[in-house]
Structure formats: structure tokens, C-alpha cells
Amino acid sequence: MKAAMLLLLATGGFAHAAPVQALLAQPGRTATFSHFVYQGQTEERVAPGRDDYRNPILYGYYPDPSVVRVGADYYLVNSSFAHFPGLPIFHSRDLVSWTQIGNAISRPGQLDFAGLSVSRGAFAPDISFHDGLFYIINTCVGCGGNYVITTRDPAGPWSDPTWLPFDGIDPSIFWDGDRAWIVNNGPPDEAPRYEGHRAIWVQQFDWRALKLSGARTQIVNGGTDIAKRPVWIEGPHLFRRGAYVYLIAAEGGTADQHSEVVFRGSGPTGPFTPFAGNPILTQRDLPATRADAVSSAGHADFVTTPAGDWWATFLAVRPYAPDLYNSGRETFLLPVTWPQDWPVILPHGQRIPFAAKRPMLPPDPVPAVPLAGDVTYRDEFEGGRLGLQWIGIRGPSDAFATVADHHLRLQPAGRLGDLRSVPGFVGRRQQTAVATVSIDLDDRPQQTGDRAGLAAVQNDEAYLFFGLVRREGRVEVVLIVRPKDSGERVVAAAPLTGRHVTLSLHLNGGRASAIFIVGGKSRTLATDVDASFLSTQKAGGFVGTIIGPYAAGR
């Protein structure tokens, strides 16, 4: 979360953004979509055995996982930044097969993302359970700061936020019997010695009143060894095992120097001693040119099984070229071992495996909506509403989107890149580096600049559009790219008669091709187009590419 922390230091805290301007809807014109199809193939070739599971367990933009067990059930939540709905909630009983059951941020009144760029908003959440109630504690960067929400049903609805007055990001709750503490990343109690100098703080939490109590205590200054100038200590979690309280945290930033480290002490306020064998998880000590790489691993959370086995969820990425990945940071799973009462996720120098032995838990059925492996699905827009996996940018799609009769209808709304509006866009995560996404479109743009089609969006400054545009008095099928620090550029265009077209966008790592079908005839509009500008490295921020229907007016 380096960029966000720099922002906090520069602004001195959080402020609510100005309200979103009215959507630029065009009454009378509706773009109608049907048959959204995603066909994705993994680049890594792995054949899990009968008793194996596949990593990652959640493909695509599902970063900063936090997990909790309640009885035989596991619940997991991820960051979602300024996408809406946000903070997706998943359920599993075997830690491997996950099903999304809700979104903790499902109402626009909970958090205000108005005016925020995509990589602000809801940062790393922490989910926990105590005395019949689920808790998520989280930071809304640029939209209020730190807060807690609760529910008795993790599928939702979740409560409105209770705001908590402390500085920093990435809070989590440590439950110790009937007492609770909040631990989080914050500025050090001295002038920062270098860029990335942060600290870990803890304070008692009155969970009955949802208020802080007692003094706030700094328990780690800088990281594992401040003499070595460690950077961006964040994502902390406290837990008790035996005679010790352990603190795990990410260190090194969210790029390829990312890692997970551990400390231990006698209580939540320390003093804490770092493990001599840190880091307990990283891939930064492996050759950058290795094939089928997994990199940027860190930001872990631990959970135990009923039998007492320990497992870690954490984020990492699968680059298609050195440090290039369009699909964002993903959720992985590995067992935790305990040599000399210190936890280790992966010994130094070992690669994160794409297949590993499953937890000793009864296997769940294969989920109806695949989240791992060769992800293939077809969404027919049934049930009168979009599925839980569909997300937009900064606000709800209700103002411009309707689902009925197996169609999604979008009334042209805000434009991509306009922070003052909610774009007329909804999408699904790109979950594989190799993917073909297609959709049927019925539309006839009426005014110059009108557009409707498929958009692949990394953020407000980096996106691709493939669809229909009216320009120079005629309707054309166009492919438009918009890399960061550059304006929109038309890569290819072709005239279109009629209004029914099938759009098919093929992505292969950092390359893209666009094919359209009209009247049963297929035509390639563009091939081998550079799409690496959709990588997080080039676009900036903390999210992954979202692909879906888009309609906008002038």
C-alpha cells in the first residue's frame, strides 16, 4: 500500500470526497447485452493429483486475503478499493473450493467512493468472529479512515461503519478470551528516518461499545531490523499460540520485494522479538527470469483447522513477463509449519507450488462459479439482477443498469476516466492471462461520441475499449487503447451496418486481438495489439483488470 501511505503522509489524513456528479444518462437510448462468456486458460501447466489442490485458490484480482474459521466453516474477505460492491465474502469448508456469498460493502451509504481513483477506497480488510458476531475492520483511504462493520450472517447485510479515530491503515482485531486489541500500520513515533519507514501499533478495543480504550502502543518500529532500513511494514495480525503472542506482517512493499515476517512476545503490547529466520515467506530470493514464476508474495493471514493444523492465505502474482501481470494480486494457500515454535510458510529459496497436498478436510463440491484453474463460464443475465461477481467503479450500477429477460441493458452513463462520475460500466475480473471474453450487443449509437461495447479496465487512466462508436457521421466497430499518461488512441476501425454484433476480445499475456461477428460472418478487427499497459506495473495502483459491458454518451 506504498502509494496510499505516501498520500496519507502528504495530506495528513482522510477527507470525504465531493459528491459524484449526476450520471450522464441519455433517456431513450439503451445498449442491450446478452451471453457474456469467459474462457480462460492457465499459462502454468500443472496436473494436481487426487489429493492435491491448485494454487492460487482465487484466480485474478483478489488481494489481501483475511480468513476466519467458525466451527467447520471458513470465511474469507479481500480488498476491493474503489470498486463497488466491495469487500467480497467467500465461504468454504475445505479451504480450497470457495464460493462467493456476498459483498460486505453493498450499499452506497456505507462508504463514499465519490471522486476516488480506483486504487483508493477499501484497503486490506480483516474478518473475525466473536460471541456470535462477525467483524470486519478496514481502512477506507480517502473516504473516512478506519472503521468496523458487523453482522450475524457473513452473507450480509453488514452494518453501516462505526468510525474509529486512529491513524494509519491495515487494522486487524486480536481476540484473546473476552478481550480485544486493534493492531495496525501507522507512522512511527519519531520523524521517519527514510522513505517507507512505518511502525506497527496496538490499542485495546472495547468490542461491546465498538470504541478504542487505553493507550496506543508502538510495538514494532520500522520492521524486523531498523538498522537495515526495512520498508512498508503493514498488514499486521496478532494471534496466540501456546505461551506466545505472535505478530505476522508484510514487509518490503507490494512489488517483487514483498515478504511476510514474524515476531513473538508474551502479550499483545510486547516487547516483540523478530524471528532470526525471517522472512517466513518470499519469492524475492529466486531468479527473476525463472519460468512460470510466482512473485510479490506476502500479506498473509493464518487459520487453524479443527484438528489443529495451521494454514496461511496470502497474496502473490503470476507474471506473464518479468513484473507484468494484468490480472492483479491473487489469493494463495500454503500450510504453516512450526520449527522451534516459530511459524514458517515456505523455507527460503523454495518456489510457491502450483499444486500441493490438500488440507485434511472433507472436500467441498466444485463451485458453480469457478475461481481457480481453467476458468470458463457463461452468464445469461438471469434472476433479475447481476451476480455477486459483477462490480463497477465508485458506485452502484442501479442508476444505469437493468437485468431482465436474459439481457443486461445499460443506459449510457459516466465515462471511464472521469472521477466525477460513476462510469456506465460493470465487469468481471480477468482471472487468467490467456482469456477470450465475448458478448452479444444490440445498439445503434445516435450522437457523435456515443459508445457501447466491451471495456477492459485496469484503472481510470489505463483501459481498452472494443465496441461501437459513432464518429464522423457513421457507426463503426473500433478498438481504442488508453495507456497511462497518454490519451485515447484508435488502433483499428471498421464501418458497421445494423445494430447486432458479437464482440470477442482475446487476451494472451500482454497481447490482445479483437474479432467481431455480424450476420454470421466473423471478421478480425485487430490482432497482436500491445495490452501490457493493462498491467499493474505500467498502470500503477493495486488492482487488476476488470472486463465487461460499457456504455457512455458524449
Residue pairs with C-beta under 8 A, 6 or more apart in sequence:
1 123
1 124
1 141
1 169
1 170
1 185
1 232
1 234
1 254
1 542
2 196
2 231
2 232
2 253
2 254
3 119
3 540
3 541
3 542
4 119
4 120
4 123
4 141
4 169
4 542
5 169
5 185
5 198
5 232
5 234
7 120
7 141
7 142
8 14
8 141
8 167
8 168
8 169
9 187
13 145
13 167
14 140
14 141
14 142
14 143
14 144
14 145
15 142
16 112
16 114
16 143
16 144
17 112
17 113
17 114
17 115
17 116
17 142
17 143
18 114
18 115
18 420
19 114
20 114
20 115
20 394
20 395
20 420
20 421
20 422
21 414
21 420
21 421
23 399
23 400
23 413
23 414
23 421
23 422
23 424
24 412
24 413
24 414
24 415
24 421
24 552
24 553
24 554
25 399
25 400
25 411
25 412
25 413
25 553
26 411
26 412
26 446
26 447
26 450
26 553
27 411
29 411
29 412
29 445
29 446
29 450
30 409
30 410
30 411
30 443
31 409
31 410
31 411
31 412
31 441
31 442
31 443
31 452
31 549
31 551
32 407
32 408
32 409
32 441
32 442
32 443
33 381
33 407
33 408
33 409
33 410
33 439
33 440
33 441
33 442
33 549
34 380
34 381
34 406
34 407
34 408
34 439
34 440
34 442
35 378
35 380
35 438
35 439
35 440
36 378
36 379
36 381
36 408
36 428
36 437
36 438
36 439
36 548
36 549
37 377
37 378
37 379
37 436
37 437
37 438
37 439
38 375
38 376
38 377
38 378
38 428
38 431
38 435
38 436
38 437
38 547
39 376
39 435
39 436
39 437
40 59
40 374
40 375
40 376
40 430
40 431
40 432
40 434
40 435
40 436
41 374
41 432
41 434
41 435
42 373
42 374
42 432
42 433
42 434
43 292
43 318
43 320
43 432
43 433
43 434
43 509
44 292
44 318
44 354
45 292
46 54
46 354
46 355
47 355
48 54
48 355
49 355
51 357
51 358
52 355
52 356
52 357
52 358
53 96
53 333
53 355
53 356
53 357
53 358
53 359
54 354
54 355
54 372
54 373
55 294
55 332
55 333
55 334
55 352
55 353
55 354
55 355
55 356
56 316
56 318
56 330
56 331
56 332
56 333
56 372
57 95
57 96
57 98
57 313
57 331
57 332
57 333
57 371
57 372
58 65
58 76
58 78
58 90
58 98
58 330
58 331
58 371
58 372
59 327
59 330
59 371
59 372
59 373
59 375
59 431
59 432
60 327
60 328
60 330
60 375
60 429
60 430
60 431
60 432
60 544
61 327
61 328
61 329
61 330
61 429
61 430
61 543
61 544
61 545
61 546
62 78
62 88
62 328
62 329
62 330
62 331
62 429
63 78
63 79
63 124
63 299
63 315
63 328
63 329
63 330
63 331
63 542
64 78
64 79
64 123
64 124
64 125
64 235
64 299
64 315
64 329
65 76
65 77
65 78
65 299
65 301
65 313
65 314
65 315
65 331
66 76
66 77
66 78
66 124
66 125
66 126
66 127
66 172
66 237
66 301
66 313
67 74
67 75
67 76
67 127
67 301
67 303
67 313
68 74
68 75
68 76
68 127
68 128
68 129
68 134
68 303
69 75
69 303
69 304
69 305
69 306
70 129
71 306
72 93
72 306
73 91
73 92
73 93
74 91
74 92
74 93
74 95
74 303
75 89
75 90
75 91
75 127
75 129
75 134
75 154
76 89
76 90
76 91
76 92
76 98
76 127
76 313
76 331
77 87
77 88
77 89
77 90
77 104
77 125
77 126
77 127
77 136
78 87
78 88
78 125
78 331
79 87
79 122
79 123
79 124
79 125
79 542
80 86
80 87
80 88
80 103
80 105
80 121
80 122
80 391
81 118
81 119
81 120
81 121
81 122
81 123
81 541
81 542
81 543
82 113
82 116
82 117
82 118
82 119
82 120
82 121
82 122
82 393
82 394
83 118
83 121
83 391
83 392
83 393
83 543
83 546
84 105
84 108
84 113
84 391
84 392
84 393
84 394
84 395
84 396
85 103
85 105
85 106
85 388
85 391
85 396
86 103
86 104
86 105
86 111
86 121
86 122
86 391
87 103
87 104
87 105
87 122
87 125
87 136
87 138
88 100
88 102
88 103
88 104
88 388
88 389
89 100
89 101
89 102
89 103
89 104
89 127
89 154
89 155
89 156
90 98
90 99
90 100
90 101
91 98
91 99
91 101
91 154
91 155
92 98
92 99
92 364
93 361
93 362
93 364
94 358
94 359
94 361
94 362
94 363
94 364
95 303
95 305
95 311
95 333
95 359
95 361
96 333
96 358
96 359
96 363
96 364
97 363
97 364
97 365
97 366
97 367
98 367
98 371
99 367
99 368
99 369
100 369
100 371
100 388
100 389
101 154
101 155
101 388
102 154
102 155
102 156
102 388
103 156
103 388
104 125
104 136
104 149
104 151
104 156
104 158
105 111
105 122
105 158
106 156
106 157
106 158
107 157
108 395
108 396
109 160
110 149
110 158
110 160
110 161
111 121
111 122
111 140
111 143
111 144
111 161
112 143
112 144
113 120
113 121
113 143
113 394
113 395
114 394
114 395
115 394
115 419
115 420
116 142
116 143
116 394
116 419
117 419
117 459
117 460
117 461
117 541
118 393
118 457
118 458
118 459
118 460
118 541
118 543
119 459
119 540
119 541
119 542
119 543
120 141
120 142
120 143
121 140
121 141
121 142
121 143
122 138
122 139
122 140
123 138
123 139
123 140
123 141
123 169
123 170
124 138
124 139
124 169
124 170
124 234
124 235
124 299
125 136
125 137
125 138
126 135
126 136
126 137
126 138
126 171
126 172
126 173
126 237
126 301
127 134
127 135
127 136
127 154
128 134
128 135
128 137
128 172
128 173
128 175
129 135
130 175
130 180
130 207
131 207
132 152
133 150
133 151
133 152
134 150
134 151
134 152
134 153
134 154
135 148
135 149
135 150
135 173
135 207
136 148
136 149
136 150
136 158
137 146
137 147
137 148
137 164
137 171
137 172
137 173
137 182
138 146
138 147
138 148
138 149
138 171
139 145
139 146
139 147
139 168
139 169
139 170
139 171
139 184
140 146
140 147
140 161
141 169
144 161
144 163
145 163
145 164
145 165
146 163
146 164
146 165
146 166
146 168
146 169
146 171
146 184
147 161
147 162
147 163
147 164
148 161
148 162
148 164
148 173
148 210
149 158
149 159
149 160
149 161
149 162
150 158
150 159
150 210
151 157
151 158
151 159
162 210
164 171
164 182
164 210
164 211
164 212
165 212
166 182
166 184
166 186
166 201
166 203
166 212
166 216
167 186
167 187
168 184
168 185
168 186
168 187
168 198
168 201
169 184
169 185
169 186
169 234
170 184
170 185
170 234
170 235
170 236
171 182
171 183
171 184
172 182
172 183
172 184
172 236
172 237
172 238
173 180
173 181
173 182
173 205
173 207
174 180
174 181
174 182
174 183
174 202
174 237
174 238
174 239
174 245
174 268
176 240
176 245
176 268
179 204
180 204
180 205
180 206
180 207
181 202
181 203
181 204
181 205
181 238
181 268
182 202
182 203
182 204
182 205
182 212
183 200
183 201
183 202
183 219
183 236
183 237
183 238
183 247
183 268
184 200
184 201
184 236
185 198
185 199
185 200
185 201
185 233
185 234
185 235
185 236
185 249
186 198
186 199
186 200
186 201
187 198
187 199
188 197
188 198
188 199
188 218
188 221
188 222
189 199
189 218
189 221
190 221
192 198
193 222
193 226
193 229
194 229
194 231
195 231
196 229
196 230
196 231
196 232
196 253
197 222
197 226
197 229
197 231
198 222
198 223
198 231
198 232
198 233
198 234
199 218
199 220
199 221
199 222
199 233
200 218
200 219
200 220
200 233
200 236
200 247
200 249
201 216
201 217
201 218
201 219
202 216
202 217
202 219
202 238
202 268
202 269
203 212
203 213
203 214
203 215
203 216
203 217
204 212
204 213
204 214
205 211
205 212
205 213
206 212
206 213
217 269
217 270
219 247
219 265
219 268
219 269
219 270
219 271
219 272
220 233
220 236
220 247
220 249
220 263
220 272
222 229
222 230
222 233
223 230
223 231
223 233
223 249
223 251
223 261
224 230
224 251
224 261
224 263
224 274
224 275
224 278
224 279
225 274
230 251
230 252
231 251
231 252
231 253
232 250
232 251
232 252
232 253
232 254
233 249
233 250
233 251
233 261
234 249
234 250
234 251
234 299
235 249
235 250
235 298
235 299
235 300
236 247
236 248
236 249
237 247
237 248
237 249
237 300
237 301
237 302
238 245
238 246
238 247
238 268
239 245
239 246
239 248
239 302
240 246
241 338
241 341
242 341
243 266
244 264
244 265
244 266
244 341
245 264
245 265
245 266
245 267
245 268
246 262
246 263
246 264
246 343
247 262
247 263
247 264
247 265
247 272
248 260
248 261
248 262
248 280
248 300
248 301
248 302
248 343
249 260
249 261
249 262
249 263
250 258
250 259
250 260
250 261
250 298
250 299
250 300
251 258
251 259
251 260
251 261
251 279
251 298
252 258
252 259
252 279
252 282
252 284
252 298
254 296
254 298
254 299
254 329
254 542
255 296
255 323
255 537
256 283
256 284
256 288
256 295
256 296
256 323
257 284
258 282
258 284
258 295
258 296
258 297
258 298
258 299
259 278
259 279
259 281
259 282
259 284
259 297
259 298
260 279
260 280
260 281
260 282
260 297
260 298
260 299
260 300
260 312
260 314
260 345
261 274
261 275
261 278
261 279
261 280
262 274
262 275
262 278
262 280
262 342
262 343
263 272
263 273
263 274
263 275
264 272
264 273
264 275
264 341
264 342
265 271
265 272
265 273
275 342
277 342
277 344
277 348
279 348
280 342
280 343
280 344
280 345
280 346
281 297
281 298
281 300
281 312
281 314
281 334
281 345
281 346
282 297
282 298
282 346
282 348
283 293
283 294
283 295
283 296
283 297
283 316
283 351
283 352
284 295
285 348
285 349
286 293
286 349
286 351
288 322
289 322
290 351
292 318
292 354
293 318
293 319
294 316
294 317
294 318
294 332
294 351
294 352
294 354
295 316
295 317
295 319
295 323
296 315
296 316
296 317
296 329
297 314
297 315
297 316
297 332
297 346
297 352
298 314
298 315
298 316
299 314
299 315
300 312
300 313
300 314
300 345
301 312
301 313
301 314
302 310
302 311
302 312
302 336
302 343
303 310
303 311
303 312
303 313
304 310
304 311
305 311
305 359
305 360
305 361
307 360
309 335
309 359
309 360
310 335
310 336
310 337
310 338
310 343
311 333
311 334
311 335
311 336
311 359
312 333
312 334
312 335
312 336
312 345
313 331
313 332
313 333
314 331
314 332
314 333
314 334
314 345
315 329
315 330
315 331
315 332
316 329
316 330
316 332
316 352
317 325
317 327
317 328
317 329
317 330
317 536
318 325
318 327
318 330
318 433
319 325
320 326
320 433
320 509
320 510
321 509
321 510
321 532
323 537
324 509
324 510
324 532
324 535
324 537
324 538
325 433
325 535
325 536
325 537
325 544
326 430
326 433
326 458
326 507
326 509
326 510
326 531
326 532
326 534
326 535
326 536
326 544
326 545
327 429
327 430
327 431
327 432
327 433
327 544
327 545
328 429
328 430
328 536
328 542
328 543
328 544
328 545
329 536
329 542
329 544
332 352
333 356
334 345
334 346
334 352
334 353
334 356
335 345
335 356
335 357
335 359
336 343
336 344
336 345
337 343
337 344
338 344
346 352
369 377
369 387
369 389
370 376
370 377
371 431
374 432
375 431
375 432
375 435
379 387
379 428
380 406
381 403
381 406
381 407
381 408
382 406
383 403
384 403
384 404
385 403
386 397
386 401
386 403
386 408
386 426
389 428
389 429
390 397
390 426
390 427
390 428
390 548
391 426
391 427
391 428
391 546
392 422
392 423
392 425
392 426
392 427
393 416
393 422
393 423
393 425
393 457
393 460
394 419
394 421
394 422
394 423
395 422
396 422
397 422
397 426
399 413
399 422
400 410
400 411
400 412
400 413
400 422
400 424
400 551
401 408
401 409
401 410
401 411
401 424
401 426
402 408
402 409
403 409
408 426
408 549
410 424
410 426
410 452
410 549
410 550
410 551
411 424
411 551
412 424
412 450
412 452
412 551
412 552
412 553
413 421
413 422
413 423
413 424
413 551
413 552
413 553
414 420
414 421
414 422
414 423
414 424
414 552
415 421
415 423
415 424
415 552
415 553
416 423
416 425
416 455
416 457
416 460
416 463
416 465
416 482
416 550
416 552
417 460
417 461
417 463
417 482
418 460
419 460
423 550
423 552
424 550
424 551
424 552
425 455
425 457
425 548
425 549
425 550
425 551
426 548
426 549
427 455
427 457
427 546
427 547
427 548
427 549
428 546
428 547
428 548
429 544
429 545
429 546
429 547
430 437
430 456
430 507
430 544
430 545
430 546
430 547
433 507
433 508
433 509
434 507
434 508
434 509
435 506
435 507
435 547
436 504
436 505
436 506
436 507
437 454
437 456
437 504
437 505
437 507
437 547
438 502
438 503
438 504
438 505
439 454
439 502
439 503
439 549
440 500
440 501
440 502
440 503
441 452
441 453
441 467
441 468
441 500
441 501
441 502
441 503
441 549
442 499
442 500
443 452
443 468
443 499
443 551
444 468
444 475
444 499
445 451
445 452
445 468
445 469
445 470
445 475
446 470
447 470
447 553
447 554
448 470
448 471
448 472
448 473
448 554
449 469
449 470
449 471
449 553
449 554
450 469
450 470
450 552
450 553
450 554
451 465
451 467
451 468
451 469
451 470
451 550
451 551
451 552
452 467
452 468
452 549
452 550
452 551
452 552
453 465
453 466
453 467
453 468
453 503
453 549
453 550
454 465
454 466
454 467
454 503
454 505
454 547
454 548
454 549
454 550
455 463
455 464
455 465
455 466
455 467
455 547
455 548
455 549
455 550
456 463
456 464
456 466
456 505
456 507
456 512
456 531
456 534
456 545
456 546
456 547
457 463
457 464
457 545
457 546
457 547
458 533
458 534
458 535
458 536
458 539
458 541
458 543
458 544
458 545
459 484
459 539
459 540
459 541
459 543
461 482
461 484
461 485
461 539
461 540
462 482
462 483
462 484
462 533
462 534
462 538
462 539
462 540
463 482
463 534
464 479
464 480
464 481
464 482
464 505
464 512
464 531
464 534
465 478
465 479
465 480
465 482
465 488
465 550
466 477
466 478
466 479
466 480
466 503
466 505
466 514
466 525
467 477
467 478
467 503
467 550
468 475
468 476
468 477
468 478
468 496
468 501
469 475
469 476
469 478
469 480
469 493
470 476
471 478
474 495
475 495
475 496
476 493
476 494
476 495
476 496
477 493
477 494
477 495
477 496
477 501
477 503
477 516
477 525
478 490
478 491
478 492
478 493
478 494
478 525
479 490
479 491
479 492
479 493
479 514
479 525
479 526
479 529
480 488
480 489
480 490
480 491
481 488
481 489
481 491
481 529
481 530
481 531
481 533
482 488
482 489
483 533
483 538
483 539
484 533
484 538
484 539
484 540
491 526
491 529
492 514
492 525
492 526
493 525
494 516
494 523
494 525
496 518
497 518
498 518
498 519
500 518
501 516
501 517
501 518
502 516
502 517
502 518
503 514
503 515
503 516
504 514
504 515
504 516
504 517
505 512
505 513
505 514
505 547
506 512
506 513
506 514
506 515
507 531
509 532
510 530
510 531
510 532
510 535
511 528
511 529
511 530
511 531
512 526
512 529
512 530
512 531
513 524
513 526
513 527
513 528
513 529
514 524
514 525
514 526
514 527
514 529
515 522
515 523
515 524
515 525
516 522
516 523
516 525
517 523
532 538
533 539
534 545
536 542
536 543
536 544
